[in-house]
Amino acid sequence: MSPTTLPAGPDHGHVTFLGAGPGDPGLLTLRAVEALASADVLVGEHEVLDVVRAHARAGVAVLDTAAGNSSDLFPGTGTPQLAVVDGSSKTAGVPASRDAANLVMEAARGGKRVVRAVTGDPGLDTYAAGEMLACAAAGVPFEVVPGIASAVGVPAYAGVPLRDAQGADVRFVDARTASDRCWTEVGASDGTVVVSTTLDSVAAAAGELVSAGRKPDTPLTVTIGGTTTRQRTWTATLGSIAQTLKQAKVLPSPDGGRPVIAVVGERSSAAQRDQLSWFESKPLFGWKVLVPRTKEQAASLSDQLRSYGAVPHEVPTIAVEPPRTPQQMERAVKGLVTGRYEWIAFTSVNAVKAVREKFEEYGLDARAFAGIKVAAVGEQTAKALISFGVKPDLVPSGEQSAAGLLEDWPPYDPVFDPIDRVFLPRADIATETLVAGLIELGWEVDDVTAYRTVRASPPPAETREAIKGGGFDAVLFTSSSTVRNLVGIAGKPHNVTVIACIGPATAKTAEEHGLRVDVMAPEPSVHKLAEALADFGLRRRAAALEAGDPVTRPSERRPGSRRRRSTTT
């Protein structure tokens, strides 16, 4: 029996030492995701926990090694127990000096499945080997799930190859623990040197290499925030890096102690980075994009924006409430069960949710849809139905909208359609397009208000200030109501913010509120809107490079931002 198959129990726990990679959650291995899904306890530093916790199950205990933990961690073991709220931990009462090894062992002795997450790879972590030896000495089974080492992953994201066709030597140095002998050896070689250090210690590390024999004009790249959308890379030489960082105004600063990866050698030349910097050259790299939707509604859109290098920020502008009078919805659901309808058409994820909640209220499940044809207005609505256990019979083959649904909807045929009625659960403010189109095709429609949309509560003060003060680079408006509601609850976006609208009606509403529309989707689709914004960012970047200007984000043009030099849009 392998360690991963040992059942959790009072006599034996299990520990997985897991490499979380350099920072991009997408770099977690499949084995890491599997281990996280079965964990009872997560142990790690705050930054690492942010990377891995999304893959953990609900209710997992989360222990931040830098914060200590609360009393009574594990009942019956005489050791502290963690209070868990919404998958996170509250900490109090235990000294911060309690180290990670003790946290891991306490959990394992209580029969828990523990994931000890570390940045990069456990084999290169300073303390992981000692914690493994402690498990071995105590007879606690453990396993190691390797991760991508920061010293390898960060240069790859920075566009800095470590070896070429000649297969030059590559050496790795941790500047925080390197001895004089180590510096002498790497200084005497002519291979590539990858140095793990901090921003305020880069110049000192460069000096060590020069003192050990490296030429001051040896090329050097320095990357901070590697593999994340906060990544930034500077190209210089061993002799000029101190001046380069000073001119970039990154030192002295509170960020001076942040980890960086420096690559020294001919492989880190500026010419190669210009050609190979694939990550930082993404069309929306580092852009903070406001998405006026809930996290559930915005999930796939936010993923798409991240693929362009953006940092999406979801702000709900509407809240969903039950209809004022539920009788109409109750009659329709009963009619669904008794065979009143040939079709049911869902025009939103919220409509699926409203019907599902009514089903649960009556003790029904997806089997109640047997014999009824189901239509979904688009992919997201279809996914919501599938998660409910219902596979839609009709999804638009073209435009994902009411008009697109009508294009594919069959006309009523009394020979093949025993029933001529369609159940249409929808919002109280929905348009009449679908109803009119179905009637024209010969169908009778029960147009039922399944939910009401109301203006959401204002976002936190910090978000409101960022919206009005130009802290966001772009905002995506997916309907006229999102324009009105966002301005109503948070204020008008700053004039440096790029305004992207899903269609002419939304753009008109934005202009009526005094906003300049910069981007319009070629068709009414949220994904086409994101594509159009990415194309805008790509053209903006190309224009800046052609003009010899620095590539900056729109928010960096606002008054008071660090960089004020304008770019061509």
Residue pairs with C-beta under 8 A, 6 or more apart in sequence:
2 143
3 14
3 141
3 142
3 143
4 14
4 16
4 35
4 143
6 12
6 14
6 141
8 14
8 40
8 111
8 112
8 113
9 111
10 76
10 110
10 111
11 111
12 108
12 111
12 139
12 140
12 141
13 107
13 108
13 109
13 110
13 111
13 112
13 113
13 114
13 140
14 108
14 113
14 114
14 140
14 141
14 142
14 143
15 104
15 108
15 114
15 115
15 116
15 131
15 135
15 140
15 141
15 142
15 143
16 35
16 39
16 113
16 114
16 115
16 116
16 142
16 143
16 144
16 145
17 116
17 118
17 122
17 128
17 131
17 132
17 142
17 143
17 144
17 145
18 32
18 35
18 36
18 52
18 115
18 116
18 117
18 118
18 122
18 145
18 147
19 29
19 32
19 117
19 118
19 119
19 120
19 121
19 122
19 123
19 145
19 146
19 147
19 148
19 149
20 28
20 32
20 44
20 48
20 51
20 52
20 117
20 118
20 119
20 120
20 147
21 27
21 28
21 51
21 119
21 120
21 147
21 148
21 150
21 153
21 227
22 119
22 120
22 148
22 149
22 150
22 153
22 154
22 157
22 226
22 227
23 47
23 51
23 119
23 150
23 225
23 226
23 227
23 228
24 51
24 153
24 157
24 227
24 228
25 51
25 52
25 54
27 147
27 148
27 153
27 227
28 36
28 51
28 52
28 55
28 147
29 145
29 146
29 147
31 145
32 52
32 55
32 145
32 147
33 55
35 115
35 145
36 42
36 52
36 55
36 56
36 115
37 55
37 56
37 57
38 57
38 113
39 56
39 57
39 60
39 113
39 114
39 115
40 60
40 61
40 107
40 112
40 113
40 114
41 60
41 61
41 62
41 63
41 82
41 107
41 112
41 113
41 114
41 115
42 49
42 52
42 53
42 56
42 60
42 61
42 62
42 63
42 114
42 115
42 117
43 63
43 65
43 100
43 103
43 104
43 107
43 114
43 115
43 116
43 117
44 52
44 63
44 64
44 65
44 100
44 116
44 117
44 118
45 64
45 65
45 66
45 119
46 64
46 66
46 67
47 119
48 117
48 118
48 119
49 62
49 64
49 117
51 117
52 115
52 117
53 60
53 62
53 87
53 88
56 62
56 87
56 115
58 87
59 84
59 87
60 84
60 87
61 73
61 82
61 84
61 89
61 107
61 112
62 82
62 84
62 87
62 88
62 89
63 69
63 82
63 89
63 103
63 107
64 89
64 91
65 99
65 100
65 103
66 96
67 89
67 91
67 96
68 91
68 92
68 93
68 94
68 95
68 96
68 98
69 80
69 82
69 89
69 91
69 94
69 98
69 103
70 80
70 81
70 82
70 83
70 89
70 90
70 91
70 92
70 93
70 94
71 80
71 81
71 92
71 93
71 94
72 80
72 81
73 79
73 80
73 81
73 82
73 106
73 107
73 110
74 80
74 81
74 106
74 107
74 109
74 110
74 112
75 81
76 110
77 106
77 109
77 110
79 106
79 109
79 110
80 93
80 94
80 106
82 89
82 90
83 89
83 90
99 127
100 116
100 127
100 131
101 127
101 130
101 131
101 134
104 114
104 116
104 131
104 134
104 135
105 134
105 135
105 138
105 140
107 114
108 114
108 135
108 138
108 140
109 138
109 140
116 122
116 128
116 131
118 125
118 128
118 147
119 125
119 150
120 147
120 148
120 149
120 150
120 151
120 153
121 146
121 147
121 148
121 149
122 128
122 132
122 144
122 145
122 146
122 147
123 129
123 144
123 146
124 149
124 151
126 177
132 142
132 144
135 141
135 142
136 142
150 196
150 226
150 259
150 261
151 172
151 194
151 196
151 261
152 162
152 194
153 226
153 227
154 223
154 226
154 227
154 261
155 161
155 162
155 194
155 221
155 223
155 261
155 263
155 268
157 223
157 226
157 227
157 231
157 279
158 221
158 223
158 226
158 231
158 233
158 261
158 263
158 273
158 277
158 279
158 280
159 233
159 272
159 273
159 275
159 276
159 277
159 278
159 279
159 280
160 221
160 223
160 233
160 263
160 267
160 268
160 272
160 273
160 276
161 267
161 272
161 276
162 170
162 192
162 194
162 263
162 267
163 170
163 192
163 267
164 267
168 190
168 191
168 192
168 265
168 267
169 189
169 190
169 191
169 192
170 191
170 192
170 193
170 194
171 185
171 186
171 189
171 191
171 192
171 193
171 194
172 193
172 194
172 196
173 182
173 183
173 186
173 193
173 194
173 195
173 196
173 205
174 195
174 196
174 197
175 195
175 196
175 197
175 198
175 201
175 204
175 205
175 208
176 196
176 197
176 198
176 201
178 208
183 208
183 209
183 211
183 212
184 212
184 213
186 193
186 209
186 212
187 208
187 209
187 210
187 211
187 212
187 213
187 214
188 212
188 213
190 265
191 265
192 263
192 264
192 265
192 266
192 267
192 268
193 209
193 263
193 264
193 265
194 261
194 262
194 263
194 264
195 202
195 205
195 261
195 262
195 263
195 264
196 259
196 260
196 261
197 205
197 259
197 260
197 262
198 256
198 257
198 258
198 259
198 260
199 222
199 224
199 245
199 250
199 251
199 255
199 256
199 257
199 258
199 260
200 251
200 252
200 256
200 257
202 222
202 241
202 242
202 245
202 260
202 262
203 241
203 242
203 245
205 262
206 220
206 238
206 239
206 241
206 242
206 262
206 264
207 238
209 218
209 238
209 264
210 216
210 238
210 239
214 238
214 264
215 238
216 237
216 238
216 239
216 240
217 237
217 238
217 239
218 237
218 238
218 264
218 265
218 266
219 235
219 236
219 237
219 264
219 265
219 266
219 268
219 269
219 270
220 235
220 236
220 237
220 238
220 241
220 262
220 263
220 264
220 268
221 233
221 234
221 235
221 236
221 262
221 263
221 268
221 273
222 233
222 234
222 236
222 241
222 245
222 260
222 261
222 262
223 231
223 232
223 233
223 260
223 261
223 262
223 263
224 230
224 231
224 232
224 233
224 250
224 255
224 258
224 259
224 260
225 231
225 232
225 258
226 260
226 261
227 279
229 285
229 286
229 306
229 309
229 310
229 311
230 286
231 279
231 280
232 280
233 273
233 277
233 280
234 241
234 244
234 245
234 248
235 244
235 268
235 269
235 270
235 273
236 243
236 244
238 264
245 251
249 562
279 285
279 309
280 309
281 541
282 308
282 309
283 308
283 309
283 534
283 535
283 537
283 538
283 541
284 305
284 308
284 309
284 310
284 473
284 474
284 533
284 534
284 537
285 308
285 309
285 310
286 309
286 310
286 311
286 553
287 309
287 310
287 311
287 473
287 474
287 537
287 553
287 554
288 310
288 311
288 313
288 466
288 471
288 472
288 473
288 474
288 553
288 555
289 305
289 310
289 311
289 312
289 313
289 472
289 473
289 474
289 475
289 476
289 533
290 313
290 315
290 467
290 472
290 474
290 475
290 476
290 493
290 497
291 298
291 301
291 302
291 305
291 312
291 313
291 314
291 315
291 475
291 476
292 314
292 315
292 316
292 317
292 475
292 476
292 477
292 478
292 482
292 485
292 486
293 301
293 314
293 315
293 316
293 317
293 478
293 482
294 314
294 316
295 302
295 314
296 349
297 349
297 380
298 312
298 314
300 379
300 380
300 527
301 312
301 476
301 526
301 527
301 530
302 312
302 314
304 527
304 530
305 312
305 530
305 533
306 312
308 530
308 533
308 534
308 537
310 473
310 474
313 463
313 472
315 459
315 463
315 486
315 490
316 456
317 455
317 456
317 481
317 482
317 485
317 486
317 489
318 453
318 454
318 455
318 456
318 481
318 482
318 485
319 453
319 454
319 455
319 456
319 457
320 350
320 353
320 354
320 451
320 452
320 453
320 454
321 451
321 452
321 453
321 454
322 354
322 451
322 452
323 329
323 428
323 449
323 450
323 451
323 452
324 452
328 448
328 449
329 354
329 358
329 425
329 448
329 449
329 450
330 358
332 423
332 425
332 446
332 448
333 355
333 358
333 359
333 362
333 364
335 341
335 423
335 446
336 344
336 368
336 369
336 372
336 423
337 364
337 368
339 371
339 419
340 419
340 421
340 423
340 446
341 372
341 419
341 421
341 422
341 423
341 446
342 372
342 373
342 417
342 418
342 419
342 420
342 421
342 422
342 443
343 372
343 373
343 374
343 375
343 421
343 422
343 423
343 443
344 355
344 369
344 372
344 373
344 374
344 375
344 422
344 423
344 424
344 425
345 375
345 376
345 377
345 405
345 422
345 423
345 424
345 434
345 438
346 352
346 355
346 374
346 375
346 376
346 377
346 381
346 384
346 385
346 392
346 425
347 377
347 381
347 402
347 405
347 424
347 426
347 427
347 430
347 434
348 377
348 381
348 426
348 427
349 380
349 381
349 384
350 427
350 450
350 451
350 453
351 381
351 425
351 426
351 427
351 450
351 451
352 381
352 384
352 385
352 388
353 384
353 451
354 425
354 450
354 451
355 425
355 450
356 388
359 365
359 368
365 389
366 388
366 389
366 390
369 390
373 393
373 394
374 385
374 390
374 391
374 392
374 393
374 394
375 392
375 393
375 394
375 395
375 405
375 409
376 382
376 385
376 392
376 394
376 395
377 395
377 396
377 400
377 401
377 402
377 404
377 405
378 395
378 396
378 400
378 401
378 404
378 525
379 395
379 400
381 392
382 392
382 395
385 391
385 392
386 392
394 405
394 408
394 409
396 404
396 405
396 407
396 408
397 404
397 407
397 408
398 404
398 407
398 408
399 407
399 523
399 524
399 525
400 525
401 524
401 525
402 431
402 433
402 434
402 437
403 433
403 437
405 434
406 433
406 434
406 437
406 438
406 441
409 437
409 438
409 441
410 441
411 441
411 442
412 420
412 441
412 442
412 443
414 420
420 442
420 443
420 444
421 443
421 444
421 445
421 446
422 438
422 443
422 444
422 445
422 446
423 446
423 448
424 434
424 435
424 438
424 445
424 446
424 447
424 448
425 448
425 450
426 447
426 448
426 449
426 450
427 449
427 450
427 451
427 452
427 453
428 449
428 451
428 452
428 453
429 453
429 481
435 445
435 447
438 445
439 445
453 481
455 485
455 488
455 489
456 485
456 489
457 489
458 464
458 489
458 490
459 467
459 489
459 490
463 490
464 490
464 491
465 471
466 472
467 475
467 486
467 490
467 491
467 492
467 493
467 494
467 497
468 490
468 491
468 492
468 493
468 494
469 494
469 558
470 494
470 495
470 496
470 497
470 554
470 555
470 557
470 558
470 559
470 561
471 494
471 555
472 493
472 494
472 497
472 555
473 497
473 498
473 553
473 554
473 555
474 497
474 498
474 499
474 500
474 519
474 533
474 554
475 486
475 493
475 497
475 498
475 499
475 500
476 500
476 502
476 526
476 529
476 530
476 533
477 483
477 486
477 499
477 500
477 501
477 502
477 506
477 509
477 510
478 502
478 506
478 526
478 529
479 502
479 506
480 505
480 506
480 508
480 509
482 506
483 501
483 506
483 509
483 510
483 513
483 515
484 509
484 513
486 493
487 513
492 513
492 514
492 515
493 499
493 515
494 558
495 516
496 554
496 555
496 557
496 558
497 554
497 555
498 518
498 519
498 533
498 536
498 554
499 510
499 515
499 516
499 517
499 518
499 519
500 517
500 518
500 519
500 520
500 521
500 529
500 532
500 533
500 536
501 507
501 510
501 517
501 519
501 520
501 521
501 529
502 521
502 524
502 525
502 526
502 529
503 520
503 521
503 524
504 520
507 517
507 520
510 517
511 517
518 536
518 569
519 529
519 532
519 533
519 536
520 532
521 528
521 529
521 531
521 532
522 528
522 532
540 567
540 568
540 569
541 551
543 567
543 568
543 569
544 550
544 551
544 552
544 567
544 568
545 551
546 568
547 567
547 568
549 565
549 566
549 567
549 568
550 563
550 565
550 567
551 567
552 563
552 565
552 567
555 561
556 562
556 563
556 564
557 563
557 564
557 566
557 567
